Amino acid sequence: MDVFTAISQRRSVRAYKAIEVEEEKLKKILEAARLSPSASNRQEWKFIVVRNKETKKKLARAAFGQSFIGEAPVVLVACGTESKAIMACGQPAYTVDVSIACAFMILQACDLGLGTCWIGAFKEDEVKKLLKIPDSVRVVAMLPLGYPDEGPSQRSRKGLDQIICFEKFE
Ligand SMILES: Cc1cc2nc3c(=O)[nH]c(=O)nc-3n(C[C@H](O)[C@H](O)[C@H](O)COP(=O)(O)O)c2cc1C
């Protein structure tokens, strides 16, 4: 699968088959995170692989009851380990860095026939307590991962003419 095919075929998947994710595939997805770029190559991140059924159910509860999270064979919890670093442009490095790594993992998962869904709606304090994440570390996203048990259709997107302008902001 070439990159654009993965980008265009990827969907947010919210139903997963009760099939385990092979170690080899999981490793390749995690490798995609490891190889992704970060500001000044600092790599201030940690990705927690959650497979324990009870823990996944509790993560689903921390995500306002999005129960499909508990049904996924794997939940990846993506954390920024240095939340103080602000880039010269004013953006916190960790949200950008960890988000890029998540995007790379999502595309790699798609290439391997696996589905994911970015989860941004969760109570961070509950997730941190559950997974024993230190106070200074921030949870950026959770990614349930598994073989899709649904084939969502493409969601609409704005046209290029609405989001691109040339030479100056219009
Ligand atoms: C930052 C972010 C947070 C999101 N949070 C959630 C979430 O908590 N629960 C959920 O079901 N989907 C979540 N999504 C998925 C979006 O709803 C989805 O990407 C969007 O509707 C477009 O659909 P598509 O991914 O299938 O193209 C999130 C996506 C992003 C990028």
The ligand as an SDF file (V2000), in Angstrom:
LIG
                    3D

 31 33  0  0  0  0  0  0  0  0999 V2000
   -7.8910   14.9000   17.8350 C   0  0  0  0  0  0  0  0  0  0  0  0
   -8.9770   13.8840   17.5440 C   0  0  0  0  0  0  0  0  0  0  0  0
   -9.7870   13.4570   18.5800 C   0  0  0  0  0  0  0  0  0  0  0  0
  -10.7710   12.4790   18.3320 C   0  0  0  0  0  0  0  0  0  0  0  0
  -11.4810   11.9600   19.3890 N   0  0  0  0  0  0  0  0  0  0  0  0
  -12.3700   10.9700   19.1560 C   0  0  0  0  0  0  0  0  0  0  0  0
  -13.0180   10.3220   20.2300 C   0  0  0  0  0  0  0  0  0  0  0  0
  -12.8050   10.6000   21.3980 O   0  0  0  0  0  0  0  0  0  0  0  0
  -13.9110    9.3380   19.9380 N   0  0  0  0  0  0  0  0  0  0  0  0
  -14.1710    8.9550   18.6410 C   0  0  0  0  0  0  0  0  0  0  0  0
  -14.9940    8.0430   18.4640 O   0  0  0  0  0  0  0  0  0  0  0  0
  -13.5450    9.5320   17.5940 N   0  0  0  0  0  0  0  0  0  0  0  0
  -12.6470   10.5070   17.8160 C   0  0  0  0  0  0  0  0  0  0  0  0
  -11.9580   11.0730   16.7730 N   0  0  0  0  0  0  0  0  0  0  0  0
  -12.2150   10.5990   15.3830 C   0  0  0  0  0  0  0  0  0  0  0  0
  -12.9390   11.6520   14.5340 C   0  0  0  0  0  0  0  0  0  0  0  0
  -14.2850   11.7330   14.9330 O   0  0  0  0  0  0  0  0  0  0  0  0
  -12.7960   11.2530   13.0500 C   0  0  0  0  0  0  0  0  0  0  0  0
  -11.4350   11.2840   12.6940 O   0  0  0  0  0  0  0  0  0  0  0  0
  -13.5630   12.1970   12.1210 C   0  0  0  0  0  0  0  0  0  0  0  0
  -14.9490   12.1110   12.3600 O   0  0  0  0  0  0  0  0  0  0  0  0
  -13.3140   11.8660   10.6430 C   0  0  0  0  0  0  0  0  0  0  0  0
  -13.6340   10.5160   10.3670 O   0  0  0  0  0  0  0  0  0  0  0  0
  -12.5330    9.5260    9.7500 P   0  0  0  0  0  0  0  0  0  0  0  0
  -11.4160    9.4220   10.7580 O   0  0  0  0  0  0  0  0  0  0  0  0
  -13.2240    8.1940    9.5780 O   0  0  0  0  0  0  0  0  0  0  0  0
  -12.0570   10.0870    8.4640 O   0  0  0  0  0  0  0  0  0  0  0  0
  -10.9860   12.0120   16.9950 C   0  0  0  0  0  0  0  0  0  0  0  0
  -10.1490   12.4550   15.9710 C   0  0  0  0  0  0  0  0  0  0  0  0
   -9.1520   13.3650   16.2420 C   0  0  0  0  0  0  0  0  0  0  0  0
   -8.2200   13.7750   15.1130 C   0  0  0  0  0  0  0  0  0  0  0  0
  1  2  1  0
  2  3  1  0
  2 30  2  0
  3  4  2  0
  4  5  1  0
  4 28  1  0
  5  6  2  0
  6  7  1  0
  6 13  1  0
  7  8  2  0
  7  9  1  0
  9 10  1  0
 10 11  2  0
 10 12  1  0
 12 13  2  0
 13 14  1  0
 14 15  1  0
 14 28  1  0
 15 16  1  0
 16 17  1  0
 16 18  1  0
 18 19  1  0
 18 20  1  0
 20 21  1  0
 20 22  1  0
 22 23  1  0
 23 24  1  0
 24 25  2  0
 24 26  1  0
 24 27  1  0
 28 29  2  0
 29 30  1  0
 30 31  1  0
M  END
$$$$
